Amino acid sequence: FPPIRVWGTIGFIAAMWMTNLSGSKANANQFIIAAVAAVLLGVYSFTLPKCPPQRTIAKDASIAEQLGLTAFKLFARYKMALFFIFSMFLGAALQLTNMYGDTFLDDFKNVPAYGPESFVVKYSTIIMSISQISETVFILTIPFFLKRFGIKNVMLFSMIAWVLRFGLFAYGNPEDGLWMIILSCIVYGMAFDFFNISGSLFVETTTSPSIRSSAQGMFMMMTNGVGAFLGSKVSGYVIDQYFSSADGAKDWHNIWLYFALYAAIVAVLFAIFFRHKHDPNEIANPAH
């Protein structure tokens, strides 16, 4: 799984570099690039081998079963309910990076000491792509870390990495603090991969085959759906109310510090309440 999954991230990096180098990181051309890429990908998909469903739905199956809604029953299990709740919290943390990372770097153009000609400002998207480059590396390390430390600890490493991600941004700048920005991008690889990929494997090894696909969909909904929605709405409100001046300038230092505090609270709560016994054979043989 990791060697295949890594190519999605490579595509992410290619898109970031293309929009930045073409001068399209902050205008409508980025959407034209995305539309053309989507059409090409759609056409390419027709060349892929047939992949029929692994099982068929019984004729007498309920509407809930046909729509995959049976995965909601997993909330009745304490461990799975906690896992999905923390997935939502981490999905919110990911959204904070997606929404504000490039904007944060670009805003250094308004600081007289740096200005619009600063390397960090001109190539903010490329610098942010270091996060995805790091992601490709950390994906490949996941089998080792899971075998050695177990799923709970690996996911906890992810949460601690989110604290570092935001904390380093809080103190970074385009000159003597550039190393903090770059290190923050490197740490992102662990922050993203160690929860998202390990979380998918956790769902794979703790659910029955009959609802496994629906459970994976639930995991994605809690991270990239509910978590992302709440992360964008709540953070937007908080930043506008407490960290923005009358002229629209943002107090990025304190914004990132509060984001780091949020991630730290989530990590502590996860360490206390989420219980999972590490079984090395479980990762080696997820089909069982």
N, C-alpha and C positions, 0 to 999 in steps of 0.2 A: 504493500500500500504506500509507504512513504516515498519510494523512488518514482511511483506514478504520480502521486499527489504533488510532488515538487514542481512538475511542469506547469501546473496552474499558476504557481507563484512566479515562475520565470516569465509567463505571459503578462502577469501583473507588472513586473519590472519593465518589460519591453514597452508596455502602454505608458508608463510613467515617463520613461526616457523620451518616447516619441512626442508626447504632448509638451514636455518641457523644451526640448531642442527645436521643435517646430514653432515655438512661441505661442502655443495654444493652451498653456496651463490655466489661464484665467479668462478665456473667451469661448465663444460658441463653437469654435472649430474642434474642440475636444469631443463634442457630441457627434460631429460629422465623422471624425476618426473612429469613434466607438460604433457608430451605425454601420460604417463600411466593414469594420472587423466582424460585427455581429452577422451581417449578411454572408460574408465569406465563411464564417464558422458554421452557419446554418447549412450552406451548400455542401461544405465538407462533411457534415454529419451524415448526409445521405450515402456517403461512400463507406461508412463503417459497417462491420458485420452485423447480421441480425442478432438481437439479444432478447429472446422471448422471456416473458415472466417466469420465475422459477416455480410458481404455483398459481393455480387458477382459483378464483373465488367461487365458492359453492353457490348454486342457483338459489338456495334458500337462505343465503347470508343476509343479515340485517343491513339496513342503510348505513348504520354506524360502522359495520365491518367493511362494507364496500368503500366507504370514504376514508378508512384508516383511522377512525376516531376512537377505536378501542385502546389506542395508546394512552388516552387520558386516564385509563384505569391505573396506569403506573403511578399516578399521584397518590393512590391509596397506600403505596409502599413508602415507608418513611425515608429510606435511603434514596430512592429514586426521586421522591418529591424534593428532598433537600438538594439533590444534584441538579434538578431542573431550575430550582430557585437560584442557586449559585451560578448556573449557566446564564440566567437572566442578568445577574449582577455583572458578570464578566463580559457579557455582550454589551452592556452599557459602557464599560471601560474601553472596549474596542471602538465603540462609536465615538468616544471622546477623542481618540487618536485620529480616526477617519475625518472627523469634522474640523478639528482645530490644529492638527499638526502642521500642515502646509501653510495655513493662515498665520500661525504663530511665527514661522520663519519669514514669511513674506512681510510681516508687519515691522521687521527690523529696518525696512526702508524708511520708516517714519522717525527713526532715531538718528539724529544728526551725526553721531559718531560713526555710523555705518553707511546709511544712505542707500538709494536704489541700485547703485553699482556694486554693492557688496556681493561677493561670490555666493554667500548663503542666500541672499535675496534672489539673485538671477537664476540660481540653479536649485531652488528650494525643493522642487519635486524630485530632482535627481538625488539630492541629499536624503530625502525621505525614503527613496527607493533602497537605501542601505538597509532599511528595516526588512524589506522583502528579500534582499540578498541574504541577510542573516537568517530569515525564515527558511530559506532553502537548505541551509546548513543544519539548523536545529531539527528540521523534519527528519533528516537522515540519522540523527542521534537518538531519536525517540525509542527505538527498540532496545537500545542499551540502557537508557535511563529507566524504562518501564521494568525491564528485567531486574535491574539492580535496586531500584527504590520503590517500585510499586506505583499504581495509578494515583492513589491519594497524594503521596509525596510529590509526584511529578506535577500534578495539578496545583499543589501548594507552591511549588517552585514558580509556576506561572504567575500566581498572584503576587508573590514577592517581587518578581520581575516587573510587574505592572507598577509597583511602588517605585522601583528604580527608574522605570521609563519616565514617569511623570516628574519625579524628583529631580532627575538630571536635566530635564527640559526647564525646570524652574530656575536653575542656576546657569544654564548655558547661554552663550552669546556668540556672534560671528567671529570674534577675535580670540582672546585668551580663554574663552569658554567654549570654543568650537569642539574641543575633545569631548565635552559633556554631551553635546548634541549628537555627535557621532556614536558615542558609547550608548546613549539612549536608544539610538536606532538599532544598534547591535543587540541590546537587551530585548528589544521588541520581538526578535525571533523566538526567544524562549517564552516570552509573555504570551504570544499568540499560539504557537504550536503546542506548547506543553499542556494547554487546556483544551483547545479545539480538537486537536488530533487525538490526544489521550481520552478526551471526553467521548469521541466517537467510538473508540475502542472499548471504553467502559460500557457504553450502551450495547455494543456488540456482544460483550461477554456476560451481561447480566439480564438480558431479555430473551424470551423464547423466539424461535424462528418465525412463528406465526405473526408476531407483531413487531419484529425487529426493524423492518423498513419504516413502519409508522413511528416507532420509537426514535429512529434517527431523524425523521422529519420533525418530531416534537423537539428534539435537541436543537435543531436548526431554527425552529420557530422561536424558542426561548432565547437563543443568542442573537441571531440576526433579525428577528422579528420583534418580539416584545422588549427584549433588552435594548436593542438598537433604538427603538421608538422612544422608550422611556429615557434612555441616555441622552438623546438629542433634545427632547422636550424639556426635561428637568434642568440639564446643564445650560441650555439656552436661556431659560428663565433666570437661573441663578446668576449667570454671567451678566446678563442685562441689568439685573437689579442691584448687584453688589460689587461687580468688578469692571464696570464700564463707566467712563466719565461722560460728561455732557456732550463732548465733541466726538464720542464714539470710540475713543482710545481705550484699550483693554489693559488691565493689570495682569499681564501674563504670568509674572512671578507667583503671585498669590493664587491665580487660577490653577496652575500646575501643582502647587503645594496642596491645595484642597483636593485635587484629583488624586494625589498620592495618598493623602489621608484616607480618602474613600477606599482606595485599593487596599490599604493596610487594614482597615476595619473588616473588609470582606475576607481577607486572608486569615485574620485572627478568628473570626466566626467560623470559617470553614474548618480550620484546624481543630476547633473545639467540638463542633456539632457533627461533622461528617465522619462516619465510621466505616472503614473498609479494610478488610484483612488482605494483605498482599499474598497472592499465589502466583509465583513465577510461571507455572505451567499453564495458567489461565491465559497469559499473554502469548505464550508459545503456540497454544492450540485454541484460538478463539472460536473455532467452529464447534467446540465441545462445551 
